[in-house]
Amino acid sequence: MHFRRAMAWAMPYETLMQVVTQGLSERLRSCVPKNISGYVGDFWPYETNLEKAREELAQAQVPDGFSVTLPVYANDPFDEEANVLIKETLAQLGITLTLQKMLMGQKRSLLNQKQVDMAVYDWRPWVPDAGYFIYFNWLPDSFTNYWSYVNPEAQTLGNEAITMAVGSPEREAKLRRFQEIVNGEIGLVPLFNQFDTITMRENVQGYVYYPDMTPDLARMHLG
């Protein structure tokens, strides 16, 4: 737990947003995306603070740091820049990251096979709902539960919320408690939500899209 807290205090959140996304993003403070219903940002107190990171690391099983290899998408400036910035920051804590470039399919395969110790990645849900996101990411058999996260209370809440009516007070309470548990245990370190910038001709109207960037073409038309 101390190591995870150290990582949460160490991440260069603002630098990542300014350099990697050119300021076109906002802080993410939960284990589910901010641009979906059910998101709660009240349970993530961490900001960049290397002194607090050092204090937590001193109580961890690796107080003197360690070395680890991170997979990085080849020919993807976004992924590479993020990993380089994190590498530079963690080096100040005695943690050495080796960046291994590979094809997207290779990195995804390693993540799916749970053969990665640490990685930067994104996962955009097709349905803008926290229950949907939990189903694919946070249950024991979830396809993208890359880190084998297990918490019986949280996953019971997640399973229950999935089948409940969206927007109901009981469901919202379960989703809130779920995020309180997972964020409290630092199931992962959320970085940011990137804004999507779409360019189009002036006469194109009705452009809308799902959170995974899939456009709803049926609503588009020429004005």
Residue, then its C-alpha position, 0 to 999 in steps of 0.5 A: m500500500h505504501f508503494r502505491r501511495a508513493m506512486a500516487w504522490a509522485m505522478p507529474y499530473e500537471t506536467l503530463m496534461q500540459v506537455v502530452t495533451q497541450g493543456l487539452s485535458e483535465r485531472l481525473r480523480s477516480c478509477v472510472p472516467k470523468n466523462i461518464s455518468g456515475y463518476v465521483g471525484d471526491f476520493w483522490p487526494y493526491e497531487t504531485n509531492l515528491e517529499k510525500a512520495r519519498e516518505e511512503l517509499a521509505q515504508a515500502q518493501v523497496p525503500d531504495g527504489f527498483s528497476v522495471t521495464l514499461p511497454v510503450y507504443a512505437n510511433d505514438p508520441f502521446d504514449e512515449e511522451a507520457n512515459v518519458l515524463i514519468k520516467e524522469t520523475l520517478a528517477q528522482l525517487g531512485i526508480t529506474l524505468t526502461l521503456q521498451k517500444m513495441l507495436m500496439g498489439q504487442k503491448r495490449s497482448l502483454l497487458n491482457q496476459k498480465q505480463v506487465d508490472m507497470a504501464v501507462y494505458d487508456w481505455r475508453p468505454w463505448v457506453p458512457d456509464a460507470g457500471y459499464f466501465i466497472y464490468f469491463n475493468w474492475l471485476p475479477d474476470s473483467f477483460t481489462n482487469y490488467w492488475s488482477y484487482v480483487n476486493p469482495e465488497a467493491q466487486t459485489l457493489g459493482n455487480e449489483a450496480i451493473t443491473m440497476a436502473v441508471g440514475s437511481p439513488e441506490r445505484e448512485a450510492k453503490l457506485r460512489r462506495f465502489q469508487e471510494i474503496v478502489n481509490g482508497e486502495i489505489g487500484l490504479v493511478p488515474l492521470f487525466n481525461q483528454f479533451d477530444t478536438i474534432t475539426m470539420r467543415e462549417n456546414v457539417q452539423g449534428y456531430v456527436y460521438y460515444p466516449d470511445m470516439t465512435p461517431d453517431l453517423a445517423r445524426m450527422h447532416l450537411g447544413 
